[in-house]
Amino acid sequence: MWLTGRLMPDFKTLADFRKNNGPAIQATCAQFVVLCRRLNLFSKAMVAIDGSKFKAVNNRDKNFTVAKVEARLAQVDASVARYLAALDRADRQPSDVAEARTARLTEKITALREQMKDLQAMRQQVEEAPDQQVSLTDPDARSMATSGKGTGIVGYNVQAAVDAEHHLIVAHAVTNVGSDRAQLVPMGLLAQEATGCATLTVLADRGYLNGDQVLACEGTGLLPCVPKTLTSGHAKLGLFTGQDFIYDAEKDHYTCPAGQHLTKGVARSDRRAEDDAMDHYRNPAACASCTLKPRCTPAKTRRVKRWVHEGVLDAMQQRLDRMPDAMLIRRQTVEHPFGTMKTWMGTTHFLTRTRAKVRTEMSLQVLTYNMKRMIQIKGVGALITAIQA
């Protein structure tokens, strides 16, 4: 209230201000981060990034995918068949009640057939859409899976990069792609530009693991720290996993649990592009007589695949090994701002529609969060002095 001189504008004034000043609000949010940078608050050169799903002004029933349309068509078909069977039974029971029931059932069947026509038209519209999704209320909102089993929302995936020292949001973005796998480089570069750090350590969870993204960080000054995903099913079968095979970069071979060396094969059999190929390491002679083979593989020979750019992932793993508390720092740094902002929103949906307007609304949230953090760090008087300067 001190910033507005205790003025209390009504909701329409606030809505019009937000609608008419979108670019200025986003620029103010970015400028406040510049102010924090001038006050040397980003000296640690480390950020944590994460994404969180926020609901859009779009009900799940107003969002259509190919699977949803097919499921609803099947439901309508079943309802029509059920009403036709009921209509047939009513025809065999002549009475005033049966006539009224017949008229009501006929109306319902007519309405369902109209609904079926609408769904068939929607199916064509969905199939023609670039990502095969159509949202009627907010055209930019998309259906996204959430952490709960069998749950999902129609909304946006908000990305944030948070300074690990003072927990200020240095960069944010609003996307309508549910996955985080393609967000490591974009968010890292935004955070690097905002902090002005030539070298920036970026902490992220497994959802950001993407070899191409990690490779793209090379030479940019970004040092990603993302734990590897364990996708192999060998552990459940009681077999050795890829982590049990130790790679020697100098000699370019793997050492298996039995102490034998697996060397690189001449041919690559995975039909990938040359710069994205997988090398295969094996030792058929050693596998044939190995006493540990029952614990290693049911096949004739154990093969270990290695991406041609696996070295960048190994270097990232070494950074993580030198920072055993990296994921704890990430969780303490970046998850709190999302929880705070969702609490401010009342754990409900955005108030605006379309991604451009949602960006403005999110910028207001981020600006507010950063200002309150700065008040805690510097105090009101020091903040006002810094803004005036």
C-alpha positions as CSV (number, residue, x, y, z in Angstrom):
1,M,0.0,0.0,0.0
2,W,2.9,2.4,0.6
3,L,3.8,2.3,-3.1
4,T,0.4,3.4,-4.2
5,G,0.0,6.0,-1.4
6,R,-2.9,4.0,0.1
7,L,-5.0,4.3,-3.0
8,M,-7.5,1.4,-3.3
9,P,-8.5,1.0,-7.0
10,D,-11.4,-1.3,-7.8
11,F,-11.1,-4.6,-9.7
12,K,-12.0,-3.0,-13.1
13,T,-9.2,-0.4,-12.8
14,L,-6.7,-3.1,-12.0
15,A,-7.9,-5.3,-14.9
16,D,-7.7,-2.4,-17.3
17,F,-4.3,-1.5,-16.1
18,R,-3.0,-5.0,-16.6
19,K,-4.7,-5.3,-20.0
20,N,-3.4,-2.0,-21.3
21,N,0.2,-2.1,-20.0
22,G,1.3,-5.7,-20.6
23,P,4.7,-4.9,-22.2
24,A,5.5,-2.2,-19.6
25,I,4.7,-4.6,-16.7
26,Q,7.0,-7.3,-18.2
27,A,9.7,-4.7,-18.7
28,T,9.3,-3.5,-15.1
29,C,9.7,-7.0,-13.9
30,A,12.9,-7.4,-15.9
31,Q,14.2,-4.0,-14.8
32,F,13.7,-4.9,-11.1
33,V,16.0,-7.9,-11.7
34,V,18.6,-5.5,-13.2
35,L,18.3,-3.4,-10.0
36,C,19.0,-6.6,-7.9
37,R,22.0,-7.3,-10.2
38,R,23.4,-3.8,-9.6
39,L,23.1,-4.4,-5.9
40,N,25.4,-7.4,-6.3
41,L,22.8,-9.9,-5.2
42,F,23.7,-12.5,-7.8
43,S,27.4,-13.1,-6.8
44,K,27.0,-16.8,-6.1
45,A,26.5,-17.5,-9.9
46,M,24.2,-20.4,-9.2
47,V,20.5,-20.7,-10.1
48,A,17.9,-23.5,-9.7
49,I,15.3,-23.9,-12.4
50,D,12.0,-25.7,-12.4
51,G,8.5,-25.7,-13.9
52,S,5.1,-25.8,-12.4
53,K,1.7,-26.3,-13.9
54,F,-0.8,-23.4,-13.4
55,K,-4.5,-23.8,-14.4
56,A,-5.8,-21.7,-17.2
57,V,-9.3,-20.2,-17.6
58,N,-10.4,-23.3,-19.5
59,N,-12.4,-26.2,-18.1
60,R,-11.2,-29.7,-18.9
61,D,-14.5,-30.3,-20.7
62,K,-13.6,-27.4,-23.0
63,N,-10.3,-29.0,-24.0
64,F,-10.2,-31.6,-26.8
65,T,-7.6,-34.1,-27.9
66,V,-7.9,-37.0,-30.3
67,A,-8.3,-39.4,-27.4
68,K,-10.8,-37.2,-25.6
69,V,-13.0,-36.9,-28.7
70,E,-12.9,-40.6,-29.4
71,A,-13.8,-41.4,-25.7
72,R,-16.7,-38.9,-25.8
73,L,-18.0,-40.3,-29.2
74,A,-17.9,-43.8,-27.6
75,Q,-19.9,-42.5,-24.6
76,V,-22.5,-40.8,-26.9
77,D,-22.8,-44.0,-29.0
78,A,-23.4,-46.0,-25.8
79,S,-26.0,-43.5,-24.6
80,V,-27.8,-43.6,-27.9
81,A,-27.9,-47.4,-27.9
82,R,-29.2,-47.4,-24.3
83,Y,-32.0,-44.9,-25.1
84,L,-33.0,-46.8,-28.3
85,A,-33.4,-49.9,-26.2
86,A,-35.5,-48.0,-23.7
87,L,-37.5,-46.6,-26.5
88,D,-38.2,-50.0,-27.9
89,R,-39.4,-51.2,-24.5
90,A,-41.6,-48.2,-24.2
91,D,-43.2,-48.9,-27.6
92,R,-44.3,-52.3,-26.3
93,Q,-46.1,-50.8,-23.4
94,P,-49.0,-48.7,-24.8
95,S,-50.2,-46.2,-22.2
96,D,-50.2,-42.4,-21.5
97,V,-47.1,-42.8,-19.4
98,A,-45.3,-44.7,-22.2
99,E,-46.2,-42.0,-24.7
100,A,-44.7,-39.3,-22.5
101,R,-41.7,-41.4,-21.9
102,T,-41.3,-42.1,-25.7
103,A,-41.4,-38.3,-26.4
104,R,-38.8,-37.6,-23.8
105,L,-36.5,-40.4,-25.0
106,T,-36.9,-39.2,-28.6
107,E,-35.8,-35.7,-27.6
108,K,-32.7,-37.1,-25.8
109,I,-31.7,-39.3,-28.8
110,T,-32.1,-36.2,-31.1
111,A,-29.9,-34.1,-28.7
112,L,-27.3,-36.9,-28.6
113,R,-27.1,-37.2,-32.4
114,E,-26.6,-33.4,-32.6
115,Q,-23.8,-33.8,-30.0
116,M,-22.3,-36.5,-32.1
117,K,-22.2,-34.3,-35.1
118,D,-20.5,-31.6,-33.1
119,L,-17.9,-34.0,-31.8
120,Q,-17.2,-35.3,-35.3
121,A,-16.6,-31.7,-36.5
122,M,-14.4,-31.2,-33.4
123,R,-12.4,-34.3,-34.3
124,Q,-11.6,-32.9,-37.7
125,Q,-10.6,-29.6,-36.1
126,V,-8.3,-31.4,-33.6
127,E,-6.7,-33.5,-36.3
128,E,-5.9,-30.4,-38.2
129,A,-4.4,-28.6,-35.2
130,P,-0.5,-28.5,-35.1
131,D,-0.3,-30.3,-31.7
132,Q,-3.7,-32.0,-32.1
133,Q,-5.3,-30.1,-29.2
134,V,-8.1,-27.5,-29.2
135,S,-9.1,-25.4,-26.2
136,L,-12.3,-23.4,-26.6
137,T,-12.1,-20.8,-23.8
138,D,-8.4,-20.1,-23.8
139,P,-7.0,-21.1,-27.2
140,D,-3.4,-21.2,-26.0
141,A,-4.0,-23.4,-22.9
142,R,-3.1,-27.1,-23.2
143,S,-3.9,-30.3,-21.4
144,M,-0.9,-31.3,-19.2
145,A,-0.2,-34.3,-17.0
146,T,0.6,-33.6,-13.3
147,S,2.4,-35.6,-10.7
148,G,-0.8,-37.3,-9.4
149,K,-1.7,-40.6,-11.0
150,G,-4.4,-40.2,-13.6
151,T,-4.7,-36.5,-13.1
152,G,-4.1,-33.5,-15.3
153,I,-4.9,-29.9,-15.8
154,V,-5.6,-27.5,-18.7
155,G,-3.1,-24.7,-18.3
156,Y,0.4,-23.5,-18.7
157,N,3.8,-24.7,-17.7
158,V,5.5,-21.8,-15.9
159,Q,9.3,-21.9,-15.8
160,A,11.4,-20.1,-13.3
161,A,15.1,-19.6,-12.6
162,V,15.8,-18.7,-8.9
163,D,19.0,-17.4,-7.5
164,A,20.4,-19.9,-5.0
165,E,21.8,-17.2,-2.6
166,H,18.9,-14.8,-2.0
167,H,16.1,-16.8,-3.6
168,L,15.1,-14.0,-6.1
169,I,13.5,-15.1,-9.3
170,V,15.9,-13.9,-12.0
171,A,14.0,-15.2,-15.0
172,H,10.7,-16.8,-15.8
173,A,8.8,-17.9,-18.9
174,V,5.3,-19.2,-19.7
175,T,5.0,-22.1,-22.0
176,N,2.1,-24.4,-23.1
177,V,4.3,-27.5,-23.4
178,G,3.9,-29.9,-20.5
179,S,7.4,-31.3,-20.6
180,D,10.5,-29.6,-19.2
181,R,12.9,-31.6,-21.4
182,A,13.5,-28.7,-23.9
183,Q,13.7,-25.9,-21.3
184,L,17.2,-26.3,-19.9
185,V,19.0,-24.1,-22.4
186,P,16.3,-21.4,-22.9
187,M,16.0,-20.9,-19.1
188,G,19.7,-21.1,-18.5
189,L,20.4,-18.5,-21.1
190,L,17.7,-16.2,-19.7
191,A,19.1,-16.6,-16.2
192,Q,22.7,-16.0,-17.5
193,E,21.6,-12.8,-19.2
194,A,19.7,-11.6,-16.2
195,T,22.5,-12.2,-13.7
196,G,25.3,-11.1,-16.0
197,C,27.4,-14.1,-14.9
198,A,29.9,-15.4,-17.6
199,T,29.8,-18.8,-15.9
200,L,26.5,-20.0,-14.3
201,T,25.8,-23.2,-12.5
202,V,22.2,-24.4,-13.3
203,L,20.5,-26.9,-11.0
204,A,17.6,-28.9,-12.3
205,D,15.7,-32.1,-11.6
206,R,15.6,-35.2,-13.8
207,G,12.7,-33.8,-15.8
208,Y,15.2,-31.6,-17.6
209,L,17.6,-34.4,-18.6
210,N,18.1,-34.2,-22.4
211,G,21.4,-35.0,-23.9
212,D,21.0,-32.5,-26.8
213,Q,20.2,-29.7,-24.3
214,V,23.2,-30.5,-22.1
215,L,25.4,-30.6,-25.3
216,A,24.0,-27.2,-26.4
217,C,25.2,-25.8,-23.0
218,E,28.8,-26.4,-24.1
219,G,30.7,-23.2,-24.8
220,T,27.9,-20.9,-23.5
221,G,29.2,-20.6,-19.9
222,L,26.3,-22.7,-18.6
223,L,27.2,-25.6,-16.2
224,P,24.1,-27.8,-16.0
225,C,23.7,-30.2,-13.0
226,V,20.9,-32.6,-13.8
227,P,20.8,-36.1,-12.4
228,K,20.6,-39.0,-14.8
229,T,17.5,-41.0,-15.1
230,L,17.7,-44.7,-14.4
231,T,15.6,-46.2,-17.2
232,S,17.0,-49.7,-17.3
233,G,14.9,-52.6,-16.0
234,H,17.9,-54.8,-15.3
235,A,17.9,-54.0,-11.6
236,K,14.4,-55.4,-11.1
237,L,15.6,-58.6,-12.9
238,G,18.5,-58.9,-10.6
239,L,21.0,-58.1,-13.4
240,F,23.9,-55.7,-13.4
241,T,23.0,-52.2,-14.6
242,G,24.9,-49.7,-16.7
243,Q,26.3,-48.1,-13.5
244,D,28.2,-51.3,-12.8
245,F,30.3,-50.9,-15.9
246,I,33.1,-48.4,-15.4
247,Y,34.2,-46.3,-18.5
248,D,37.9,-45.5,-19.0
249,A,38.0,-42.4,-21.2
250,E,41.7,-42.6,-21.8
251,K,41.6,-46.2,-23.1
252,D,38.0,-46.0,-24.5
253,H,36.7,-49.2,-23.0
254,Y,34.4,-50.3,-20.2
255,T,35.4,-52.6,-17.3
256,C,32.6,-55.0,-16.3
257,P,32.0,-56.4,-12.8
258,A,34.1,-59.4,-13.7
259,G,37.1,-57.2,-14.5
260,Q,37.0,-57.8,-18.2
261,H,37.3,-55.0,-20.8
262,L,34.5,-54.2,-23.3
263,T,35.8,-52.6,-26.4
264,K,34.1,-50.5,-29.0
265,G,32.7,-52.3,-32.0
266,V,33.5,-51.2,-35.6
267,A,29.9,-50.9,-36.8
268,R,27.1,-48.9,-35.3
269,S,23.8,-50.8,-35.6
270,D,21.3,-48.2,-34.4
271,R,20.6,-46.2,-37.6
272,R,21.1,-42.8,-36.1
273,A,22.7,-39.7,-37.6
274,E,26.5,-39.7,-37.4
275,D,26.6,-36.9,-34.8
276,D,23.9,-38.6,-32.7
277,A,25.0,-42.2,-32.9
278,M,25.5,-44.8,-30.2
279,D,28.7,-46.8,-30.0
280,H,28.4,-50.5,-28.8
281,Y,31.0,-52.0,-26.4
282,R,31.3,-55.7,-26.0
283,N,33.6,-58.7,-25.3
284,P,32.1,-61.9,-26.8
285,A,35.1,-64.1,-25.9
286,A,35.0,-63.1,-22.2
287,C,31.2,-63.4,-22.0
288,A,31.3,-67.0,-23.3
289,S,33.2,-68.3,-20.3
290,C,32.2,-65.7,-17.6
291,T,30.9,-67.1,-14.3
292,L,28.9,-63.9,-13.7
293,K,27.0,-64.1,-17.0
294,P,23.7,-65.3,-15.3
295,R,23.7,-62.0,-13.3
296,C,24.7,-60.0,-16.3
297,T,22.5,-60.8,-19.4
298,P,20.3,-63.6,-20.8
299,A,21.7,-62.9,-24.2
300,K,24.9,-64.4,-25.6
301,T,26.9,-61.2,-25.1
302,R,26.4,-58.2,-22.9
303,R,26.5,-54.9,-24.9
304,V,26.9,-51.5,-23.4
305,K,25.7,-48.5,-25.5
306,R,27.4,-45.2,-25.3
307,W,26.3,-41.9,-27.0
308,V,29.0,-40.3,-29.0
309,H,28.6,-37.2,-26.9
310,E,28.4,-39.1,-23.6
311,G,31.4,-37.1,-22.4
312,V,29.3,-34.0,-21.7
313,L,27.0,-36.1,-19.5
314,D,30.0,-37.7,-17.7
315,A,31.3,-34.2,-17.0
316,M,27.9,-33.1,-15.6
317,Q,27.8,-36.2,-13.4
318,Q,31.3,-35.3,-12.0
319,R,30.0,-31.8,-11.1
320,L,27.1,-33.4,-9.3
321,D,29.5,-35.8,-7.5
322,R,31.4,-32.7,-6.2
323,M,28.1,-31.2,-5.0
324,P,26.3,-33.9,-3.0
325,D,23.7,-31.4,-1.8
326,A,22.9,-30.0,-5.2
327,M,19.4,-31.4,-5.4
328,L,18.6,-30.3,-1.8
329,I,19.7,-26.8,-2.7
330,R,17.6,-27.0,-5.9
331,R,14.5,-28.1,-4.0
332,Q,14.9,-25.5,-1.2
333,T,15.5,-22.7,-3.8
334,V,13.0,-23.1,-6.6
335,E,10.0,-24.9,-5.2
336,H,9.2,-22.3,-2.5
337,P,8.5,-19.4,-4.9
338,F,6.0,-21.5,-6.8
339,G,4.2,-22.5,-3.6
340,T,4.1,-18.9,-2.5
341,M,2.7,-17.6,-5.7
342,K,0.0,-20.3,-5.9
343,T,-1.0,-19.5,-2.4
344,W,-1.4,-15.8,-3.3
345,M,-3.5,-16.8,-6.3
346,G,-5.7,-18.8,-4.0
347,T,-4.7,-22.1,-5.6
348,T,-7.0,-21.3,-8.6
349,H,-6.6,-20.5,-12.2
350,F,-5.1,-17.5,-14.0
351,L,-7.4,-14.5,-14.4
352,T,-6.5,-13.8,-18.0
353,R,-6.7,-15.7,-21.3
354,T,-4.1,-16.4,-24.0
355,R,-0.4,-16.8,-23.4
356,A,0.5,-13.1,-24.0
357,K,-1.8,-11.9,-21.3
358,V,-0.8,-14.8,-19.0
359,R,2.8,-13.7,-19.4
360,T,1.8,-10.2,-18.1
361,E,-0.1,-11.7,-15.1
362,M,2.9,-13.9,-14.3
363,S,5.2,-11.0,-14.5
364,L,3.1,-9.2,-11.9
365,Q,3.3,-12.2,-9.6
366,V,7.1,-12.4,-10.1
367,L,7.6,-8.7,-9.6
368,T,5.6,-8.8,-6.3
369,Y,7.5,-11.8,-5.1
370,N,10.9,-10.2,-5.8
371,M,9.9,-6.9,-4.2
372,K,8.8,-8.7,-1.0
373,R,12.1,-10.7,-1.0
374,M,14.0,-7.4,-1.4
375,I,12.1,-5.9,1.5
376,Q,13.2,-8.8,3.6
377,I,16.8,-8.6,2.4
378,K,17.4,-4.8,2.3
379,G,14.4,-3.2,4.1
380,V,11.8,-0.8,2.8
381,G,14.0,2.3,3.1
382,A,17.0,0.8,1.4
383,L,14.7,-0.5,-1.4
384,I,13.1,2.9,-2.0
385,T,16.5,4.6,-2.1
386,A,17.8,2.0,-4.6
387,I,14.7,2.5,-6.8
388,Q,15.1,6.3,-6.7
389,A,18.8,6.0,-7.6
